[in-house]
Amino acid sequence: MSGRTGRQAVSRSGDRTIGRTTGSGRHDTAVLVRRPTRLLRFLTVAVAAGLVPASTAAQDTVRVLSYNIRHGAGMDGRVDLERTAAVIRALAPDVVLLQEVDSCTARTGGIDQAGALAELAELPHYAFGRFMEYEDGAYGMAILSATPVFEQWNAELPGGTEPRSALAARIRPSPSVPELVVVGIHLYRTETERFEQARRLIDIFGEETAPVLLVGDFNSEPGDAVMRLLGERWTLPPKPSDARLTWPADAPRVEIDHAMYRPEQRIEVLDYRVIDERLASDHRPVLLLVAVR
């Protein structure tokens, strides 16, 4: 995979390593024994609701959630990680890409939010990728996964108003699903800054041989220059017209949270929509269900 220079350490909370790393460098945390039950429960509901054809439900799928959690602060201004975790748990994801995550900062009581959410949401494999130091801790993104993360890295992106990075993880959600790379992003702030960040994402991940999901808060709407540039390498599936706006959560006006994928011939989108959650954050969650070939 090209563009691996400029990696930063991940799976750290402040200066404390999260979880354990084996001699091979692979992330080694507890195995989630409930995952088959969670997947079966979701597929049963999805088939009944008509979201997934019965013929597809027999295949292994990957359920991906993107959520800008605003460090757990809801539209009521209250920081409540249990509420955030309840939203995640109810959607039964295989992997979650979180934006605006605090790690041991003063404003959120010194809590390792990635670790806390991993435990509360029953997704024990996790990584934190920092953007920057903040209030005696760090601020950045996190990935939560139901299955082990084989490789993870935090790739530096061009900065601007704030430092930015792309938090990536190589996972295999089940033995019959091919390996894939999930990349969490939070592009920021001006269009010029976001365009340069998008260009760097293409440099880093554009030649990856495994399927790549690019997921997060793009701070960009479909059709703008940033999305057109990324669209040269990734596919942006359309959301339903009545479930596409993502911010602000209580009365959304814009569609800035997305999931893109490549290559097109190896990914089949089965469900892609915004979840009508109006309180737990200032963004609404975005759910993507795919079959990977």
Secondary structure as UniProt FT lines:
FT   TURN            5..6
FT   STRAND          7..8
FT   STRAND          12..13
FT   TURN            14..15
FT   STRAND          16..17
FT   STRAND          20..21
FT   TURN            23..24
FT   STRAND          27..28
FT   TURN            33..34
FT   HELIX           35..49
FT   HELIX           54..57
FT   STRAND          62..68
FT   HELIX           70..72
FT   TURN            75..76
FT   HELIX           81..90
FT   STRAND          95..103
FT   HELIX           106..108
FT   TURN            109..110
FT   HELIX           113..120
FT   TURN            121..122
FT   STRAND          125..134
FT   TURN            135..136
FT   STRAND          137..145
FT   STRAND          149..157
FT   STRAND          164..171
FT   TURN            175..176
FT   STRAND          180..186
FT   HELIX           191..205
FT   TURN            206..207
FT   STRAND          212..217
FT   TURN            222..223
FT   HELIX           225..230
FT   TURN            231..233
FT   TURN            241..242
FT   TURN            249..250
FT   STRAND          257..262
FT   HELIX           264..266
FT   STRAND          267..274
FT   STRAND          286..292
//
